[in-house]
Amino acid sequence: MLIFIGAGYSRRHLTQEALESLKSVEKIYVDTYTSIYEDGFNWLREVNPSAEIVFAKRRDLEGEGINRIVEEAKDGNIAILCAGDPFTATTHDAIRVEALKSNVSVKVVTGISVVNLVHSRIGLQAYRFGKIVTLVYPDSFKPYSVIETIYDNLGRNLHTLILLDLRLEEGLAMSIPEAIDILMELDEKQQLMNQISIGVARLGWSSEVIRAGRLIELKRYSYPPPPHSLIIAARLHPIELESLRYIAGLTITG
Ligand SMILES: C[S@@+](CC[C@H](N)C(=O)[O-])C[C@H]1O[C@@H](n2cnc3c(N)ncnc32)[C@H](O)[C@@H]1O
């Protein structure tokens, strides 16, 4: 059996189902490249002292790595453990499909994802979000499509969650100030800088920081190291506006 386990972002987020599943397997692949976990999974050995633990890089969970995992899951119980949720804003679908094609049983243990954290912790209503985007470093191409999506969402009066580039194997993790500089450079209309936005750093961690203000103003704050995300708000409902004042220190009145 192959079990995909979402761990949320801290040991505190582990569900009973995640704990039971972790205890039931003989090998655990820990996805170390799609996100960053508060305590680096340092509790894993305590939860399952006998399992083989592989801190997996991208190549272990893609391409040839997939075939190896599926072969192992034919004869044993294997887990793939991820920060957040294994199928939210991250794709492990190729492994799931290969396992299903090979008649390997698959189980998914849902975890608290960054999308859940954003929806529940900052005071914006979940059904007022449009398409999610990921802002990448503009090295090989300029990600103008992110700007198009933000304006498209704003045109429909929907908020945009912007996930920020993480290339952990290259030692790169985009911060909120870096993301604002990139957005300013790409935004030919130059309107986004005045849009009410929310910067979220380490959501769900004990060092969580949530700040709201005009996009350009969010550069002034200090944040703990990534993971960071940004939200560009559409027109705010009065309750959302009030929430942002109390939760995120928004001082703009509307
Ligand atoms: C590819 S997504 C991983 C999503 C993961 N599968 C999940 O369900 O949460 C990684 C991006 O989410 C954002 N992110 C992840 N954890 C975060 C956190 N605790 N606080 C703020 N942003 C976070 C960052 O922008 C990061 O680059």
The ligand as an SDF file (V2000), in Angstrom:
LIG
                    3D

 27 29  0  0  0  0  0  0  0  0999 V2000
    4.2280   24.3870   -3.2850 C   0  0  0  0  0  0  0  0  0  0  0  0
    3.4620   25.1140   -1.9040 S   0  0  0  0  0  0  0  0  0  0  0  0
    3.2870   23.7050   -0.8700 C   0  0  0  0  0  0  0  0  0  0  0  0
    1.9070   23.4790   -0.5640 C   0  0  0  0  0  0  0  0  0  0  0  0
    1.7150   22.3120    0.3860 C   0  0  0  0  0  0  0  0  0  0  0  0
    1.4810   21.0930   -0.3450 N   0  0  0  0  0  0  0  0  0  0  0  0
    0.5050   22.6070    1.2500 C   0  0  0  0  0  0  0  0  0  0  0  0
   -0.4770   21.9020    1.1540 O   0  0  0  0  0  0  0  0  0  0  0  0
    0.6000   23.5800    2.0300 O   0  0  0  0  0  0  0  0  0  0  0  0
    4.7560   25.9290   -1.0970 C   0  0  0  0  0  0  0  0  0  0  0  0
    4.4970   27.4140   -0.9830 C   0  0  0  0  0  0  0  0  0  0  0  0
    3.4450   27.6470   -0.0630 O   0  0  0  0  0  0  0  0  0  0  0  0
    3.7330   28.7950    0.7100 C   0  0  0  0  0  0  0  0  0  0  0  0
    3.8030   28.3770    2.1120 N   0  0  0  0  0  0  0  0  0  0  0  0
    4.0120   27.1280    2.5550 C   0  0  0  0  0  0  0  0  0  0  0  0
    3.9680   27.1160    3.8890 N   0  0  0  0  0  0  0  0  0  0  0  0
    3.7070   28.3650    4.2880 C   0  0  0  0  0  0  0  0  0  0  0  0
    3.5400   28.9680    5.5570 C   0  0  0  0  0  0  0  0  0  0  0  0
    3.5910   28.2440    6.6630 N   0  0  0  0  0  0  0  0  0  0  0  0
    3.3150   30.3010    5.6070 N   0  0  0  0  0  0  0  0  0  0  0  0
    3.2440   31.0270    4.4730 C   0  0  0  0  0  0  0  0  0  0  0  0
    3.3810   30.5040    3.2530 N   0  0  0  0  0  0  0  0  0  0  0  0
    3.6150   29.1930    3.1610 C   0  0  0  0  0  0  0  0  0  0  0  0
    5.0560   29.3710    0.2550 C   0  0  0  0  0  0  0  0  0  0  0  0
    4.7800   30.4230   -0.6590 O   0  0  0  0  0  0  0  0  0  0  0  0
    5.6870   28.1790   -0.4110 C   0  0  0  0  0  0  0  0  0  0  0  0
    6.5450   28.5620   -1.4330 O   0  0  0  0  0  0  0  0  0  0  0  0
  1  2  1  0
  2  3  1  0
  2 10  1  0
  3  4  1  0
  4  5  1  0
  5  6  1  0
  5  7  1  0
  7  8  2  0
  7  9  1  0
 10 11  1  0
 11 12  1  0
 11 26  1  0
 12 13  1  0
 13 14  1  0
 13 24  1  0
 14 15  1  0
 14 23  1  0
 15 16  2  0
 16 17  1  0
 17 18  1  0
 17 23  2  0
 18 19  1  0
 18 20  2  0
 20 21  1  0
 21 22  2  0
 22 23  1  0
 24 25  1  0
 24 26  1  0
 26 27  1  0
M  CHG  2   2   1   9  -1
M  END
$$$$
